[in-house]
């Protein structure tokens, strides 16, 4: 992900955002967390946890996520104690914060 070929491809196709996001599950606690890698930083290969991950999402399965502009979105999911969920959360990169956003019209998981 830090190779010149990868970087050249992204520039050629106008893929300006160079951060890579990963939704991960901690092996010991089973809790979800979100990490980010900035391959252009001085500390290449150093993953960072995004602060303030929404606690209601920590034990969910099947959440979808995507990035639009400078925002990361977590969508839906389910938990063994809950039905499928319609909630959506957004991480604003410049503000370095999470917020609730409008729910999906119908609950979804594994999307």
Secondary structure, 3 states (H helix, E strand, C coil): CCCHHHHHHHHHCCCCCCEEEEEEECCCCCCEEEEEEECCCCCCCCEEECCCCCHHHCCCECCEEEEECCEEEEECCECCCCCCCCCEEEEECCCCEEEEECCCCCCCCCC
